[in-house]
Amino acid sequence: MADAKVIPFDDDRSRSGAGRRRGVLPGGRAQGPAPAGPAPVSALPGGQVPEGAAEAVGDASQDGTGGTGGPGSGWDRRIAGGLAFLRRRLTGDYDVDEFGYDKELTDQVLMSMLRPLADKYFRVEVKGIENIPSDGGALIVANHSGTLPLDGLMLQVAVHDNHPAERHLRLLAADLVFMLPVVNELARKAGHTLACAEDAERLLQGGEVVGVMPEGFKGIGKPFGERYKLQRFGRGGFVSTALRAGVPIVPCSIVGAEEIYPMIGNSKTLARVLGVPYFPITPTFPWLGPLGALPLPTKWTIQFGDPIPTDGYPPEAAEDPMLMFNLTDQVREQIQHTLYKLLVQRRSVFF
C-alpha cells in the first residue's frame, strides 16, 4: 500500500493564545480556548479554495454577528453613536462657529426632523443640483412663498441631501426670525444668519453656499390669487454681495409651496396687535384652530438654474447701480420663466 499523504494544517504554535484552534493534546487534555470568530479557509492541494466557502466566511464576519445568526450590529452602532452625541452635548464638547451654527446638531437632529417632511409629505423633486459648485462660495437666489417660510427649510434639506458633496445651505433670514423665542436659537443652530450684506459676504468668502429669498415678507404674505408671480427683488443688494465675493449666483425656482396655506385674507388689525407683517386667513385657519396650521400635502419641485458668474467683473462693479439692476433683473426673469415652465409641466398640485 502506498504511503498516505499528510495534508498539513496551519501551525497553531504561530498563533496567539487568544486565537488558537481548539485541539486535543496527548492524554486527552483540551488545548486553548475556542476561536472568537470564524476560522480562515485553508486552500486544498493545488491552491483551490472550496467554492462559496470564502464568501460564507466573509459574510459572517461582515454582518457583525460572527456567523451566529444573532442580531446585527447596526442598532448597536446607532445606540453607541446616540449616547456619544448626548455625552458631547452635556459636556459641551462640540463646535459652534461665529454665527452660532452647530453642524453636528443640524446633521444629527434638525435635518432628521425635516427630512420626512421633505421626502414623504411634500415629496420634493430636485432638478439641476449639479449647478451648485462642489466647493467654494455660491449664492442661491430663490422665490419665496407659502405664508409660513417652510420653503427655506425644504431648500436647505434639498441642497444637503441631493448634492454629491452634501453641502450645507446657510440661509439669510429676516430680523423677525431672531426676535422670536426658541425660533431664534434654532435658526442660528441650523446655520441661518441675519440678512445683511456684511454677514453674507463673510460667509461667501469663507466658501459657504448661501441662500437668499429677496421677496421677503412680500413673497410669503401675498394673496393666493397672486401665486407664482414674483414680487420686487429689492434694490439688488444680493447682487452687490455676490460681486464683492466673486461667487456665482444660482437662480432657484420652487413650485408647490404656494398652495400649502392658500391665503385668502389678511387681518391687518391682528397683525398690528401681534407685531407681525401679516395675519393669514386660509380655508382652514383660524377656523379649525391648531389643526388649521397643518400644511396641505402638495407636490414640490425645486429646480436650480444655470449659474451666473460674477468673478469676471472688476472690483468697482459692486458699486455700479446699472450693473446691479441688470443682473437683478436677469436673475428674476430666469426664476420667473422657470416657474412658468414647471407649472406647465405639473400634472396636479398634489401629484
C-alpha atoms as a printed R data frame, in Angstrom:
    type eleno elety resid chain resno       x       y       z
1   ATOM     1    CA   MET     A     1   0.000   0.000   0.000
2   ATOM     2    CA   ALA     A     2   1.314   3.436  -0.941
3   ATOM     3    CA   ASP     A     3   2.236   5.808   1.842
4   ATOM     4    CA   ALA     A     4  -0.610   8.129   2.830
5   ATOM     5    CA   LYS     A     5  -0.011  11.801   2.003
6   ATOM     6    CA   VAL     A     6  -0.424  14.080   5.014
7   ATOM     7    CA   ILE     A     7  -2.042  17.446   4.352
8   ATOM     8    CA   PRO     A     8  -0.596  19.864   6.990
9   ATOM     9    CA   PHE     A     9  -2.938  22.322   8.680
10  ATOM    10    CA   ASP     A    10  -1.908  25.762   9.972
11  ATOM    11    CA   ASP     A    11   0.637  25.571  12.728
12  ATOM    12    CA   ASP     A    12  -1.185  26.550  15.925
13  ATOM    13    CA   ARG     A    13   2.090  27.392  17.599
14  ATOM    14    CA   SER     A    14   2.478  30.522  15.482
15  ATOM    15    CA   ARG     A    15  -0.793  32.000  16.697
16  ATOM    16    CA   SER     A    16  -1.530  33.989  19.831
17  ATOM    17    CA   GLY     A    17  -3.152  32.274  22.752
18  ATOM    18    CA   ALA     A    18  -6.480  34.051  22.205
19  ATOM    19    CA   GLY     A    19  -6.714  32.870  18.637
20  ATOM    20    CA   ARG     A    20  -5.521  29.221  18.922
21  ATOM    21    CA   ARG     A    21  -7.532  26.479  17.336
22  ATOM    22    CA   ARG     A    22  -9.076  24.232  19.948
23  ATOM    23    CA   GLY     A    23  -7.386  20.837  19.744
24  ATOM    24    CA   VAL     A    24  -6.556  17.802  21.887
25  ATOM    25    CA   LEU     A    25  -3.144  17.205  23.372
26  ATOM    26    CA   PRO     A    26  -1.791  13.753  24.058
27  ATOM    27    CA   GLY     A    27  -3.550  12.464  27.106
28  ATOM    28    CA   GLY     A    28  -6.934  13.862  26.143
29  ATOM    29    CA   ARG     A    29  -6.462  17.378  27.542
30  ATOM    30    CA   ALA     A    30  -8.108  20.236  25.675
31  ATOM    31    CA   GLN     A    31  -5.747  22.851  24.237
32  ATOM    32    CA   GLY     A    32  -6.514  26.598  24.353
33  ATOM    33    CA   PRO     A    33  -9.854  28.439  24.119
34  ATOM    34    CA   ALA     A    34 -12.138  28.285  21.115
35  ATOM    35    CA   PRO     A    35 -11.569  30.952  18.461
36  ATOM    36    CA   ALA     A    36 -13.662  34.119  18.761
37  ATOM    37    CA   GLY     A    37 -14.598  34.284  15.077
38  ATOM    38    CA   PRO     A    38 -14.778  32.051  12.011
39  ATOM    39    CA   ALA     A    39 -11.568  30.226  11.114
40  ATOM    40    CA   PRO     A    40  -9.866  31.146   7.862
41  ATOM    41    CA   VAL     A    41 -10.435  28.853   4.927
42  ATOM    42    CA   SER     A    42  -7.340  26.812   4.044
43  ATOM    43    CA   ALA     A    43  -6.551  26.000   0.440
44  ATOM    44    CA   LEU     A    44  -6.864  22.450  -0.826
45  ATOM    45    CA   PRO     A    45  -3.881  20.835  -2.529
46  ATOM    46    CA   GLY     A    46  -3.316  22.738  -5.744
47  ATOM    47    CA   GLY     A    47  -4.202  26.125  -4.215
48  ATOM    48    CA   GLN     A    48  -8.002  25.856  -4.706
49  ATOM    49    CA   VAL     A    49 -10.344  27.272  -2.080
50  ATOM    50    CA   PRO     A    50 -13.709  25.440  -1.929
51  ATOM    51    CA   GLU     A    51 -16.271  27.448  -3.899
52  ATOM    52    CA   GLY     A    52 -18.551  29.516  -1.671
53  ATOM    53    CA   ALA     A    53 -16.511  28.947   1.456
54  ATOM    54    CA   ALA     A    54 -14.663  32.260   1.394
55  ATOM    55    CA   GLU     A    55 -17.868  34.149   0.653
56  ATOM    56    CA   ALA     A    56 -19.654  32.486   3.545
57  ATOM    57    CA   VAL     A    57 -16.891  33.339   5.969
58  ATOM    58    CA   GLY     A    58 -16.732  36.926   4.682
59  ATOM    59    CA   ASP     A    59 -20.488  37.393   5.055
60  ATOM    60    CA   ALA     A    60 -20.386  36.058   8.587
61  ATOM    61    CA   SER     A    61 -17.563  38.383   9.561
62  ATOM    62    CA   GLN     A    62 -19.101  41.484   7.969
63  ATOM    63    CA   ASP     A    63 -22.660  41.281   9.297
64  ATOM    64    CA   GLY     A    64 -21.486  41.834  12.860
65  ATOM    65    CA   THR     A    65 -22.904  38.518  14.093
66  ATOM    66    CA   GLY     A    66 -19.836  36.327  13.772
67  ATOM    67    CA   GLY     A    67 -21.947  33.843  11.835
68  ATOM    68    CA   THR     A    68 -24.093  33.031  14.875
69  ATOM    69    CA   GLY     A    69 -27.321  34.403  13.421
70  ATOM    70    CA   GLY     A    70 -27.753  36.919  16.232
71  ATOM    71    CA   PRO     A    71 -28.959  40.495  15.805
72  ATOM    72    CA   GLY     A    72 -26.792  42.721  13.602
73  ATOM    73    CA   SER     A    73 -24.540  45.379  14.980
74  ATOM    74    CA   GLY     A    74 -26.308  48.250  13.151
75  ATOM    75    CA   TRP     A    75 -28.527  49.092  16.107
76  ATOM    76    CA   ASP     A    76 -25.569  48.757  18.465
77  ATOM    77    CA   ARG     A    77 -23.656  51.358  16.462
78  ATOM    78    CA   ARG     A    78 -26.667  53.673  16.381
79  ATOM    79    CA   ILE     A    79 -27.186  53.441  20.114
80  ATOM    80    CA   ALA     A    80 -23.492  53.973  20.755
81  ATOM    81    CA   GLY     A    81 -23.478  56.965  18.406
82  ATOM    82    CA   GLY     A    82 -26.540  58.427  20.090
83  ATOM    83    CA   LEU     A    83 -25.027  58.047  23.541
84  ATOM    84    CA   ALA     A    84 -21.791  59.650  22.346
85  ATOM    85    CA   PHE     A    85 -23.806  62.532  20.874
86  ATOM    86    CA   LEU     A    86 -25.642  63.067  24.173
87  ATOM    87    CA   ARG     A    87 -22.366  62.969  26.089
88  ATOM    88    CA   ARG     A    88 -20.872  65.676  23.858
89  ATOM    89    CA   ARG     A    89 -23.974  67.853  24.253
90  ATOM    90    CA   LEU     A    90 -23.969  67.500  28.036
91  ATOM    91    CA   THR     A    91 -20.252  68.153  28.384
92  ATOM    92    CA   GLY     A    92 -20.152  70.962  25.816
93  ATOM    93    CA   ASP     A    93 -17.666  69.108  23.653
94  ATOM    94    CA   TYR     A    94 -18.922  70.392  20.287
95  ATOM    95    CA   ASP     A    95 -18.082  73.228  17.895
96  ATOM    96    CA   VAL     A    96 -20.151  76.292  17.026
97  ATOM    97    CA   ASP     A    97 -18.958  78.869  14.505
98  ATOM    98    CA   GLU     A    98 -19.008  82.647  14.913
99  ATOM    99    CA   PHE     A    99 -22.613  82.825  13.640
100 ATOM   100    CA   GLY     A   100 -23.879  80.194  16.093
101 ATOM   101    CA   TYR     A   101 -24.033  77.394  13.512
102 ATOM   102    CA   ASP     A   102 -23.922  73.930  15.086
103 ATOM   103    CA   LYS     A   103 -23.110  71.471  12.288
104 ATOM   104    CA   GLU     A   104 -23.411  68.338  14.410
105 ATOM   105    CA   LEU     A   105 -26.805  69.283  15.837
106 ATOM   106    CA   THR     A   106 -28.043  70.242  12.360
107 ATOM   107    CA   ASP     A   107 -26.956  66.935  10.797
108 ATOM   108    CA   GLN     A   108 -27.984  64.651  13.644
109 ATOM   109    CA   VAL     A   109 -31.224  66.269  14.818
110 ATOM   110    CA   LEU     A   110 -32.625  69.134  12.768
111 ATOM   111    CA   MET     A   111 -32.117  67.521   9.350
112 ATOM   112    CA   SER     A   112 -33.518  64.239  10.655
113 ATOM   113    CA   MET     A   113 -36.679  66.062  11.739
114 ATOM   114    CA   LEU     A   114 -37.121  67.938   8.439
115 ATOM   115    CA   ARG     A   115 -36.219  65.055   6.106
116 ATOM   116    CA   PRO     A   116 -39.513  63.092   6.456
117 ATOM   117    CA   LEU     A   117 -41.446  66.300   5.728
118 ATOM   118    CA   ALA     A   118 -39.446  66.818   2.530
119 ATOM   119    CA   ASP     A   119 -39.284  63.202   1.366
120 ATOM   120    CA   LYS     A   120 -42.642  61.781   2.434
121 ATOM   121    CA   TYR     A   121 -45.039  64.689   2.909
122 ATOM   122    CA   PHE     A   122 -44.092  67.183   0.197
123 ATOM   123    CA   ARG     A   123 -42.211  64.589  -1.920
124 ATOM   124    CA   VAL     A   124 -39.735  67.211  -3.063
125 ATOM   125    CA   GLU     A   125 -38.240  66.597  -6.509
126 ATOM   126    CA   VAL     A   126 -34.885  68.297  -7.098
127 ATOM   127    CA   LYS     A   127 -33.553  69.270 -10.510
128 ATOM   128    CA   GLY     A   128 -30.307  70.910 -11.602
129 ATOM   129    CA   ILE     A   129 -28.425  70.208  -8.387
130 ATOM   130    CA   GLU     A   130 -25.231  69.994 -10.480
131 ATOM   131    CA   ASN     A   131 -25.426  73.774 -10.976
132 ATOM   132    CA   ILE     A   132 -24.293  74.263  -7.372
133 ATOM   133    CA   PRO     A   133 -20.474  74.078  -7.264
134 ATOM   134    CA   SER     A   134 -18.845  71.268  -5.298
135 ATOM   135    CA   ASP     A   135 -16.611  73.684  -3.403
136 ATOM   136    CA   GLY     A   136 -16.219  77.393  -2.862
137 ATOM   137    CA   GLY     A   137 -18.860  80.004  -2.267
138 ATOM   138    CA   ALA     A   138 -22.136  80.328  -4.171
139 ATOM   139    CA   LEU     A   139 -25.255  82.461  -3.726
140 ATOM   140    CA   ILE     A   140 -28.595  80.694  -4.293
141 ATOM   141    CA   VAL     A   141 -31.436  83.134  -5.037
142 ATOM   142    CA   ALA     A   142 -34.942  81.646  -4.773
143 ATOM   143    CA   ASN     A   143 -38.575  82.735  -4.877
144 ATOM   144    CA   HIS     A   144 -40.381  82.932  -1.531
145 ATOM   145    CA   SER     A   145 -43.944  81.773  -0.835
146 ATOM   146    CA   GLY     A   146 -46.210  79.686   1.340
147 ATOM   147    CA   THR     A   147 -47.477  82.011   4.141
148 ATOM   148    CA   LEU     A   148 -45.024  80.305   6.525
149 ATOM   149    CA   PRO     A   149 -41.367  80.039   5.421
150 ATOM   150    CA   LEU     A   150 -41.249  76.266   5.033
151 ATOM   151    CA   ASP     A   151 -39.755  76.681   1.563
152 ATOM   152    CA   GLY     A   152 -36.461  77.841   3.031
153 ATOM   153    CA   LEU     A   153 -36.225  74.753   5.254
154 ATOM   154    CA   MET     A   154 -37.095  72.406   2.383
155 ATOM   155    CA   LEU     A   155 -34.471  74.153   0.242
156 ATOM   156    CA   GLN     A   156 -31.906  73.513   2.945
157 ATOM   157    CA   VAL     A   157 -32.734  69.781   3.014
158 ATOM   158    CA   ALA     A   158 -32.759  69.582  -0.794
159 ATOM   159    CA   VAL     A   159 -29.245  71.006  -1.126
160 ATOM   160    CA   HIS     A   160 -27.718  68.843   1.599
161 ATOM   161    CA   ASP     A   161 -29.378  65.537   0.661
162 ATOM   162    CA   ASN     A   162 -29.061  65.780  -3.122
163 ATOM   163    CA   HIS     A   163 -25.698  67.438  -3.679
164 ATOM   164    CA   PRO     A   164 -22.837  64.934  -4.158
165 ATOM   165    CA   ALA     A   165 -20.699  66.929  -1.726
166 ATOM   166    CA   GLU     A   166 -23.584  67.156   0.823
167 ATOM   167    CA   ARG     A   167 -23.166  70.902   1.025
168 ATOM   168    CA   HIS     A   168 -24.894  72.887   3.762
169 ATOM   169    CA   LEU     A   169 -27.045  75.864   2.830
170 ATOM   170    CA   ARG     A   170 -26.673  78.936   5.049
171 ATOM   171    CA   LEU     A   171 -29.910  80.900   4.776
172 ATOM   172    CA   LEU     A   172 -30.207  84.650   5.249
173 ATOM   173    CA   ALA     A   173 -33.260  85.335   7.410
174 ATOM   174    CA   ALA     A   174 -35.249  88.437   8.336
175 ATOM   175    CA   ASP     A   175 -34.701  90.110  11.696
176 ATOM   176    CA   LEU     A   176 -38.145  88.924  12.880
177 ATOM   177    CA   VAL     A   177 -36.818  85.358  12.964
178 ATOM   178    CA   PHE     A   178 -34.169  86.344  15.503
179 ATOM   179    CA   MET     A   179 -36.681  88.176  17.684
180 ATOM   180    CA   LEU     A   180 -38.851  85.118  18.341
181 ATOM   181    CA   PRO     A   181 -38.046  82.957  21.376
182 ATOM   182    CA   VAL     A   182 -36.904  79.384  20.649
183 ATOM   183    CA   VAL     A   183 -37.061  80.059  16.895
184 ATOM   184    CA   ASN     A   184 -34.122  82.431  17.289
185 ATOM   185    CA   GLU     A   185 -31.898  79.784  18.858
186 ATOM   186    CA   LEU     A   186 -32.927  77.025  16.443
187 ATOM   187    CA   ALA     A   187 -32.365  79.257  13.430
188 ATOM   188    CA   ARG     A   188 -28.823  80.088  14.476
189 ATOM   189    CA   LYS     A   189 -28.060  76.444  15.288
190 ATOM   190    CA   ALA     A   190 -29.296  75.492  11.792
191 ATOM   191    CA   GLY     A   191 -26.892  77.940  10.156
192 ATOM   192    CA   HIS     A   192 -29.252  80.837   9.455
193 ATOM   193    CA   THR     A   193 -27.962  84.344   9.897
194 ATOM   194    CA   LEU     A   194 -29.273  87.879   9.657
195 ATOM   195    CA   ALA     A   195 -29.909  89.069   6.106
196 ATOM   196    CA   CYS     A   196 -27.253  91.756   5.996
197 ATOM   197    CA   ALA     A   197 -24.533  92.321   3.415
198 ATOM   198    CA   GLU     A   198 -21.656  92.008   5.897
199 ATOM   199    CA   ASP     A   199 -22.642  88.555   7.197
200 ATOM   200    CA   ALA     A   200 -23.476  87.277   3.721
201 ATOM   201    CA   GLU     A   201 -20.140  88.442   2.318
202 ATOM   202    CA   ARG     A   202 -18.179  86.811   5.133
203 ATOM   203    CA   LEU     A   203 -19.957  83.504   4.571
204 ATOM   204    CA   LEU     A   204 -19.429  83.610   0.812
205 ATOM   205    CA   GLN     A   205 -15.748  84.490   1.131
206 ATOM   206    CA   GLY     A   206 -15.446  81.594   3.578
207 ATOM   207    CA   GLY     A   207 -16.575  79.195   0.840
208 ATOM   208    CA   GLU     A   208 -20.155  78.645   2.068
209 ATOM   209    CA   VAL     A   209 -23.302  78.150  -0.010
210 ATOM   210    CA   VAL     A   210 -25.634  80.993   0.994
211 ATOM   211    CA   GLY     A   211 -29.357  81.164   0.266
212 ATOM   212    CA   VAL     A   212 -31.396  84.351  -0.061
213 ATOM   213    CA   MET     A   213 -35.049  84.989  -0.912
214 ATOM   214    CA   PRO     A   214 -35.184  88.644  -1.992
215 ATOM   215    CA   GLU     A   215 -39.010  88.871  -1.995
216 ATOM   216    CA   GLY     A   216 -39.012  88.650   1.792
217 ATOM   217    CA   PHE     A   217 -42.377  89.053   3.515
218 ATOM   218    CA   LYS     A   218 -43.886  90.378   0.281
219 ATOM   219    CA   GLY     A   219 -43.408  86.900  -1.165
220 ATOM   220    CA   ILE     A   220 -44.693  84.646   1.597
221 ATOM   221    CA   GLY     A   221 -47.505  87.056   2.547
222 ATOM   222    CA   LYS     A   222 -49.010  87.633  -0.910
223 ATOM   223    CA   PRO     A   223 -52.627  86.597  -1.620
224 ATOM   224    CA   PHE     A   224 -53.357  83.219  -3.182
225 ATOM   225    CA   GLY     A   225 -54.608  84.945  -6.331
226 ATOM   226    CA   GLU     A   226 -51.076  86.262  -6.975
227 ATOM   227    CA   ARG     A   227 -49.333  82.920  -6.564
228 ATOM   228    CA   TYR     A   228 -46.173  82.331  -8.592
229 ATOM   229    CA   LYS     A   229 -45.974  85.995  -9.552
230 ATOM   230    CA   LEU     A   230 -42.645  87.261  -8.272
231 ATOM   231    CA   GLN     A   231 -42.638  90.406  -6.167
232 ATOM   232    CA   ARG     A   232 -39.905  93.041  -6.267
233 ATOM   233    CA   PHE     A   233 -36.373  91.849  -5.535
234 ATOM   234    CA   GLY     A   234 -35.458  94.942  -3.558
235 ATOM   235    CA   ARG     A   235 -32.521  97.099  -4.609
236 ATOM   236    CA   GLY     A   236 -30.248  94.272  -5.716
237 ATOM   237    CA   GLY     A   237 -28.177  94.077  -2.570
238 ATOM   238    CA   PHE     A   238 -27.608  90.351  -3.070
239 ATOM   239    CA   VAL     A   239 -26.011  91.053  -6.468
240 ATOM   240    CA   SER     A   240 -23.613  93.540  -4.915
241 ATOM   241    CA   THR     A   241 -22.648  90.981  -2.267
242 ATOM   242    CA   ALA     A   242 -22.011  88.292  -4.897
243 ATOM   243    CA   LEU     A   243 -19.884  90.717  -6.922
244 ATOM   244    CA   ARG     A   244 -17.743  91.603  -3.915
245 ATOM   245    CA   ALA     A   245 -17.210  87.941  -3.055
246 ATOM   246    CA   GLY     A   246 -16.729  86.928  -6.699
247 ATOM   247    CA   VAL     A   247 -19.074  83.935  -6.407
248 ATOM   248    CA   PRO     A   248 -21.672  82.638  -8.900
249 ATOM   249    CA   ILE     A   249 -25.378  83.397  -8.497
250 ATOM   250    CA   VAL     A   250 -27.580  80.300  -8.845
251 ATOM   251    CA   PRO     A   251 -31.267  81.089  -9.583
252 ATOM   252    CA   CYS     A   252 -33.701  78.677  -7.906
253 ATOM   253    CA   SER     A   253 -37.402  78.135  -8.625
254 ATOM   254    CA   ILE     A   254 -39.695  76.423  -6.094
255 ATOM   255    CA   VAL     A   255 -43.105  75.116  -7.165
256 ATOM   256    CA   GLY     A   256 -45.565  73.637  -4.664
257 ATOM   257    CA   ALA     A   257 -45.067  75.936  -1.687
258 ATOM   258    CA   GLU     A   258 -47.707  78.459  -2.795
259 ATOM   259    CA   GLU     A   259 -50.562  76.014  -2.142
260 ATOM   260    CA   ILE     A   260 -49.659  74.676   1.315
261 ATOM   261    CA   TYR     A   261 -51.560  77.550   3.004
262 ATOM   262    CA   PRO     A   262 -53.854  79.237   0.449
263 ATOM   263    CA   MET     A   263 -54.010  82.773   1.823
264 ATOM   264    CA   ILE     A   264 -57.461  84.154   1.046
265 ATOM   265    CA   GLY     A   265 -57.365  87.045   3.519
266 ATOM   266    CA   ASN     A   266 -55.184  89.119   5.810
267 ATOM   267    CA   SER     A   267 -56.290  90.531   9.152
268 ATOM   268    CA   LYS     A   268 -54.224  93.706   9.347
269 ATOM   269    CA   THR     A   269 -55.615  94.610  12.774
270 ATOM   270    CA   LEU     A   270 -54.451  91.348  14.331
271 ATOM   271    CA   ALA     A   271 -51.137  91.708  12.531
272 ATOM   272    CA   ARG     A   272 -50.555  95.116  14.138
273 ATOM   273    CA   VAL     A   273 -51.533  93.826  17.576
274 ATOM   274    CA   LEU     A   274 -49.185  90.838  17.293
275 ATOM   275    CA   GLY     A   275 -46.389  92.848  15.691
276 ATOM   276    CA   VAL     A   276 -46.136  90.653  12.585
277 ATOM   277    CA   PRO     A   277 -46.148  91.673   8.903
278 ATOM   278    CA   TYR     A   278 -49.466  89.948   8.223
279 ATOM   279    CA   PHE     A   279 -52.013  87.629   9.845
280 ATOM   280    CA   PRO     A   280 -53.074  84.989   7.288
281 ATOM   281    CA   ILE     A   281 -56.595  83.737   6.822
282 ATOM   282    CA   THR     A   282 -56.836  80.455   4.919
283 ATOM   283    CA   PRO     A   283 -59.683  77.983   4.241
284 ATOM   284    CA   THR     A   284 -58.639  76.095   7.401
285 ATOM   285    CA   PHE     A   285 -57.047  78.752   9.647
286 ATOM   286    CA   PRO     A   286 -58.111  80.064  12.121
287 ATOM   287    CA   TRP     A   287 -61.421  78.230  11.723
288 ATOM   288    CA   LEU     A   288 -60.019  74.789  12.642
289 ATOM   289    CA   GLY     A   289 -57.710  76.061  15.352
290 ATOM   290    CA   PRO     A   290 -54.323  74.309  15.603
291 ATOM   291    CA   LEU     A   291 -55.461  71.744  13.026
292 ATOM   292    CA   GLY     A   292 -55.740  74.565  10.516
293 ATOM   293    CA   ALA     A   293 -51.978  75.155  10.809
294 ATOM   294    CA   LEU     A   294 -51.310  71.789   9.148
295 ATOM   295    CA   PRO     A   295 -49.968  72.452   5.621
296 ATOM   296    CA   LEU     A   296 -51.603  70.802   2.632
297 ATOM   297    CA   PRO     A   297 -49.538  67.879   1.232
298 ATOM   298    CA   THR     A   298 -48.685  69.434  -2.119
299 ATOM   299    CA   LYS     A   299 -46.085  68.021  -4.517
300 ATOM   300    CA   TRP     A   300 -42.963  70.189  -4.687
301 ATOM   301    CA   THR     A   301 -40.341  70.730  -7.369
302 ATOM   302    CA   ILE     A   302 -37.126  72.642  -6.721
303 ATOM   303    CA   GLN     A   303 -35.037  73.488  -9.778
304 ATOM   304    CA   PHE     A   304 -31.619  75.134  -9.740
305 ATOM   305    CA   GLY     A   305 -30.863  77.104 -12.895
306 ATOM   306    CA   ASP     A   306 -27.645  77.823 -14.730
307 ATOM   307    CA   PRO     A   307 -25.222  79.811 -12.554
308 ATOM   308    CA   ILE     A   308 -24.497  83.435 -13.415
309 ATOM   309    CA   PRO     A   309 -20.748  84.084 -12.921
310 ATOM   310    CA   THR     A   310 -19.576  87.286 -11.252
311 ATOM   311    CA   ASP     A   311 -15.825  86.753 -10.979
312 ATOM   312    CA   GLY     A   312 -15.179  88.411 -14.350
313 ATOM   313    CA   TYR     A   313 -16.209  91.872 -13.189
314 ATOM   314    CA   PRO     A   314 -13.757  94.424 -11.767
315 ATOM   315    CA   PRO     A   315 -13.879  95.252  -8.021
316 ATOM   316    CA   GLU     A   316 -15.643  98.587  -8.615
317 ATOM   317    CA   ALA     A   317 -18.522  96.769 -10.356
318 ATOM   318    CA   ALA     A   318 -20.213  96.224  -6.976
319 ATOM   319    CA   GLU     A   319 -20.852  99.979  -6.829
320 ATOM   320    CA   ASP     A   320 -22.338 100.230 -10.333
321 ATOM   321    CA   PRO     A   321 -26.137 100.662  -9.905
322 ATOM   322    CA   MET     A   322 -26.884  99.939 -13.551
323 ATOM   323    CA   LEU     A   323 -24.981  96.645 -13.480
324 ATOM   324    CA   MET     A   324 -26.719  95.610 -10.257
325 ATOM   325    CA   PHE     A   325 -30.103  96.429 -11.781
326 ATOM   326    CA   ASN     A   326 -29.353  94.408 -14.920
327 ATOM   327    CA   LEU     A   327 -28.094  91.364 -13.028
328 ATOM   328    CA   THR     A   328 -31.004  91.525 -10.584
329 ATOM   329    CA   ASP     A   329 -33.451  91.645 -13.472
330 ATOM   330    CA   GLN     A   330 -31.667  88.749 -15.178
331 ATOM   331    CA   VAL     A   331 -31.926  86.574 -12.056
332 ATOM   332    CA   ARG     A   332 -35.574  87.490 -11.510
333 ATOM   333    CA   GLU     A   333 -36.529  86.774 -15.120
334 ATOM   334    CA   GLN     A   334 -34.794  83.408 -15.067
335 ATOM   335    CA   ILE     A   335 -36.614  82.367 -11.888
336 ATOM   336    CA   GLN     A   336 -39.986  83.571 -13.230
337 ATOM   337    CA   HIS     A   337 -39.529  81.823 -16.571
338 ATOM   338    CA   THR     A   338 -38.615  78.547 -14.849
339 ATOM   339    CA   LEU     A   339 -41.654  78.839 -12.562
340 ATOM   340    CA   TYR     A   340 -43.973  79.121 -15.552
341 ATOM   341    CA   LYS     A   341 -42.264  76.183 -17.253
342 ATOM   342    CA   LEU     A   342 -42.594  73.964 -14.175
343 ATOM   343    CA   LEU     A   343 -46.257  74.934 -13.756
344 ATOM   344    CA   VAL     A   344 -46.993  73.913 -17.344
345 ATOM   345    CA   GLN     A   345 -45.275  70.555 -16.782
346 ATOM   346    CA   ARG     A   346 -47.060  69.907 -13.469
347 ATOM   347    CA   ARG     A   347 -49.909  67.403 -13.728
348 ATOM   348    CA   SER     A   348 -51.535  68.207 -10.406
349 ATOM   349    CA   VAL     A   349 -50.998  70.274  -7.278
350 ATOM   350    CA   PHE     A   350 -50.883  67.126  -5.170
351 ATOM   351    CA   PHE     A   351 -49.362  64.511  -7.519
